[in-house]
C-alpha cells in the first residue's frame, strides 16, 4: 500500500500566497491552512455557545486544514483573477475539482472515501463550510494587519475589502471574533504576554 498522498500534501509549504502583492513576510499554504483551521474551530465554538444547533468544531477544523489543498497543483489564484467574471470563476472551480480528484486518486482505496468530503464538499458538511469561509477571510485580514505592522502599505485596500466582505457574511460569530480577538493582532509579543 504505497501512496504519495502525504508527500504531495507536504508540498503545501512551497505554495506562496498573495502572489500579486509585495510581501514583508511570505505566507505559505501550510501556515494559512493551520490559521484557518484554528479560526474555524473557534467560530464554531462561538456558534455553539448561542445556538441549539450544535456543530462539530473539530470537523470544521479538519475541513479547513484541507480547504486550499488543490492549490498544491493549481497554485494560489489571486482573488481579483479568480472572481474576475463568472466564466473565469466557473473555469477555475472546474480546475480545482480536477486537482482534488487527482490528489484523492493518490490515496489507497481503503482510505479514499474518508478523504473525499475533505476535498469535494458534501451536503452533510454544508453548515460547516460557511465557518471555514469566514475563517479564511478573517485570516486574510490578519495577514493584512501583519503586513501593515511590518510597514507594508500594499495591503491597505485588501484589508478594507476583506473586512467589508466579513461584515457582508452577517455572521454573529465572525463579528464576535473580530471584536474579541482581532485587537490582539495589533499587539507586540511583549504586549501579548501581559
Protein Blocks (a to p, Z undefined) as FASTA:
>chain_A
ZZfklmmmmmmmmpcghklbccfbdcdfklmmmmmmmmmmmmmmmmmmmcfbdcdfklmm
mmmmmmmmmmmmnopadfklmmmpmmlmmmmmmmmmmmmmmmmmmpcfklmmmmmmmmmc
cfklmmmmmmmmmmmmmmmmmmmmmmmmnopaklmmmmmmmmmmmmmnopaklmmmmmmm
mmmmmpcfklmnZZ
